[in-house]
Amino acid sequence: MQSIILPDHWTARDALLVYEFLTQVQECIWCQYGVELTEAYRIECGGEPWSEQQQDWIGWEEEDGDF
């Protein structure tokens, strides 16, 4: 991954706004792709892919919608 050079002219407020925006993006990505990201990270780190049964078991949604 390449280093990112931030603008020198940002104020602390500008940096905070960007940080908050990126945090929201991260949360949205996790909500949308959390299971897939976990599986991709697992494989990237040398783990075995989950079986279909394991994938069903870790699903985010319950049958009745309650957590």
Distance bins in CASP14 RR format, pairs under 12 A and 6 or more apart:
PFRMAT RR
TARGET T0000
AUTHOR 0000-0000-0000
RMODE 2
METHOD distances of the structure
MODEL  1
4 18 0 0 0 0 0 1 0 0 0 0 0
4 22 0 0 0 0 0 1 0 0 0 0 0
6 14 0 0 0 0 1 0 0 0 0 0 0
6 15 1 0 0 1 0 0 0 0 0 0 0
6 18 0 0 0 0 1 0 0 0 0 0 0
6 19 0 0 0 0 0 1 0 0 0 0 0
7 14 0 0 0 0 1 0 0 0 0 0 0
7 15 0 0 0 0 1 0 0 0 0 0 0
7 18 0 0 0 0 1 0 0 0 0 0 0
8 14 0 0 0 0 0 1 0 0 0 0 0
8 15 0 0 0 0 0 1 0 0 0 0 0
9 15 0 0 0 0 0 1 0 0 0 0 0
10 16 0 0 0 0 1 0 0 0 0 0 0
10 17 0 0 0 0 1 0 0 0 0 0 0
10 18 1 0 0 1 0 0 0 0 0 0 0
10 19 0 0 0 0 0 1 0 0 0 0 0
11 17 0 0 0 0 1 0 0 0 0 0 0
11 18 0 0 0 0 0 1 0 0 0 0 0
12 18 0 0 0 0 0 1 0 0 0 0 0
12 19 0 0 0 0 0 1 0 0 0 0 0
13 19 0 0 0 0 0 1 0 0 0 0 0
13 20 0 0 0 0 0 1 0 0 0 0 0
14 20 0 0 0 0 0 1 0 0 0 0 0
14 21 0 0 0 0 0 1 0 0 0 0 0
15 21 0 0 0 0 0 1 0 0 0 0 0
15 22 0 0 0 0 0 1 0 0 0 0 0
16 22 0 0 0 0 0 1 0 0 0 0 0
16 23 0 0 0 0 0 1 0 0 0 0 0
17 23 0 0 0 0 0 1 0 0 0 0 0
17 24 0 0 0 0 0 1 0 0 0 0 0
18 24 0 0 0 0 0 1 0 0 0 0 0
18 25 0 0 0 0 0 1 0 0 0 0 0
19 25 0 0 0 0 0 1 0 0 0 0 0
19 26 0 0 0 0 0 1 0 0 0 0 0
20 26 0 0 0 0 0 1 0 0 0 0 0
20 27 0 0 0 0 0 1 0 0 0 0 0
21 27 0 0 0 0 0 1 0 0 0 0 0
21 28 0 0 0 0 0 1 0 0 0 0 0
22 28 0 0 0 0 0 1 0 0 0 0 0
22 29 0 0 0 0 0 1 0 0 0 0 0
23 29 0 0 0 0 0 1 0 0 0 0 0
23 30 0 0 0 0 0 1 0 0 0 0 0
24 30 0 0 0 0 0 1 0 0 0 0 0
24 31 0 0 0 0 0 1 0 0 0 0 0
25 31 0 0 0 0 0 1 0 0 0 0 0
25 32 0 0 0 0 0 1 0 0 0 0 0
25 33 0 0 0 0 0 1 0 0 0 0 0
26 32 0 0 0 0 0 1 0 0 0 0 0
26 33 0 0 0 0 0 1 0 0 0 0 0
26 34 0 0 0 0 0 1 0 0 0 0 0
26 37 0 0 0 0 0 1 0 0 0 0 0
27 33 0 0 0 0 0 1 0 0 0 0 0
27 34 0 0 0 0 0 1 0 0 0 0 0
28 34 0 0 0 0 0 1 0 0 0 0 0
29 36 0 0 0 0 0 1 0 0 0 0 0
29 37 1 0 0 1 0 0 0 0 0 0 0
30 36 0 0 0 0 0 1 0 0 0 0 0
30 37 1 0 0 1 0 0 0 0 0 0 0
30 38 0 0 0 0 1 0 0 0 0 0 0
30 41 0 0 0 0 0 1 0 0 0 0 0
30 60 0 0 0 0 0 1 0 0 0 0 0
31 37 0 0 0 0 0 1 0 0 0 0 0
31 60 0 0 0 0 1 0 0 0 0 0 0
31 61 0 0 0 0 0 1 0 0 0 0 0
32 60 0 0 0 0 0 1 0 0 0 0 0
33 39 0 0 0 0 1 0 0 0 0 0 0
33 40 0 0 0 0 1 0 0 0 0 0 0
33 41 0 0 0 0 0 1 0 0 0 0 0
33 60 0 0 0 0 0 1 0 0 0 0 0
34 40 0 0 0 0 1 0 0 0 0 0 0
34 41 0 0 0 0 1 0 0 0 0 0 0
34 42 0 0 0 0 0 1 0 0 0 0 0
34 58 0 0 0 0 1 0 0 0 0 0 0
34 59 0 0 0 0 1 0 0 0 0 0 0
34 60 1 0 0 1 0 0 0 0 0 0 0
35 41 0 0 0 0 0 1 0 0 0 0 0
35 42 0 0 0 0 0 1 0 0 0 0 0
35 50 0 0 0 0 1 0 0 0 0 0 0
35 54 0 0 0 0 0 1 0 0 0 0 0
35 55 1 0 0 1 0 0 0 0 0 0 0
35 56 0 0 0 0 0 1 0 0 0 0 0
35 57 0 0 0 0 0 1 0 0 0 0 0
35 58 1 0 0 1 0 0 0 0 0 0 0
35 59 1 0 1 0 0 0 0 0 0 0 0
35 60 1 0 0 1 0 0 0 0 0 0 0
35 61 0 0 0 0 0 1 0 0 0 0 0
36 42 0 0 0 0 0 1 0 0 0 0 0
36 43 0 0 0 0 0 1 0 0 0 0 0
36 49 0 0 0 0 0 1 0 0 0 0 0
36 50 0 0 0 0 0 1 0 0 0 0 0
36 55 0 0 0 0 1 0 0 0 0 0 0
36 58 0 0 0 0 0 1 0 0 0 0 0
36 59 0 0 0 0 0 1 0 0 0 0 0
36 60 0 0 0 0 0 1 0 0 0 0 0
37 43 0 0 0 0 0 1 0 0 0 0 0
37 44 0 0 0 0 0 1 0 0 0 0 0
38 44 0 0 0 0 0 1 0 0 0 0 0
38 45 0 0 0 0 0 1 0 0 0 0 0
38 47 0 0 0 0 0 1 0 0 0 0 0
38 49 0 0 0 0 0 1 0 0 0 0 0
38 50 0 0 0 0 1 0 0 0 0 0 0
38 54 0 0 0 0 0 1 0 0 0 0 0
38 55 0 0 0 0 0 1 0 0 0 0 0
38 58 1 0 0 1 0 0 0 0 0 0 0
38 59 0 0 0 0 0 1 0 0 0 0 0
38 60 0 0 0 0 0 1 0 0 0 0 0
39 45 0 0 0 0 0 1 0 0 0 0 0
39 46 0 0 0 0 0 1 0 0 0 0 0
39 47 0 0 0 0 1 0 0 0 0 0 0
39 48 0 0 0 0 0 1 0 0 0 0 0
39 49 1 0 0 1 0 0 0 0 0 0 0
39 50 1 0 0 1 0 0 0 0 0 0 0
39 51 0 0 0 0 0 1 0 0 0 0 0
39 52 0 0 0 0 0 1 0 0 0 0 0
39 54 0 0 0 0 1 0 0 0 0 0 0
39 55 1 0 0 1 0 0 0 0 0 0 0
39 58 0 0 0 0 1 0 0 0 0 0 0
39 59 0 0 0 0 0 1 0 0 0 0 0
40 46 0 0 0 0 0 1 0 0 0 0 0
40 47 0 0 0 0 0 1 0 0 0 0 0
40 49 0 0 0 0 1 0 0 0 0 0 0
40 50 0 0 0 0 0 1 0 0 0 0 0
41 47 0 0 0 0 1 0 0 0 0 0 0
41 49 0 0 0 0 0 1 0 0 0 0 0
41 50 0 0 0 0 0 1 0 0 0 0 0
42 48 1 0 0 1 0 0 0 0 0 0 0
42 49 1 0 0 1 0 0 0 0 0 0 0
42 50 1 0 0 1 0 0 0 0 0 0 0
42 54 0 0 0 0 0 1 0 0 0 0 0
42 55 0 0 0 0 0 1 0 0 0 0 0
42 58 0 0 0 0 0 1 0 0 0 0 0
43 49 1 0 1 0 0 0 0 0 0 0 0
43 50 0 0 0 0 1 0 0 0 0 0 0
48 54 0 0 0 0 1 0 0 0 0 0 0
49 55 0 0 0 0 1 0 0 0 0 0 0
50 56 0 0 0 0 1 0 0 0 0 0 0
50 57 0 0 0 0 1 0 0 0 0 0 0
50 58 1 0 0 1 0 0 0 0 0 0 0
50 59 0 0 0 0 0 1 0 0 0 0 0
51 57 0 0 0 0 1 0 0 0 0 0 0
51 58 0 0 0 0 0 1 0 0 0 0 0
52 58 0 0 0 0 0 1 0 0 0 0 0
52 59 0 0 0 0 0 1 0 0 0 0 0
53 59 0 0 0 0 0 1 0 0 0 0 0
56 62 0 0 0 0 0 1 0 0 0 0 0
56 63 0 0 0 0 0 1 0 0 0 0 0
59 65 0 0 0 0 0 1 0 0 0 0 0
59 67 0 0 0 0 0 1 0 0 0 0 0
60 67 0 0 0 0 1 0 0 0 0 0 0
61 67 0 0 0 0 1 0 0 0 0 0 0
END
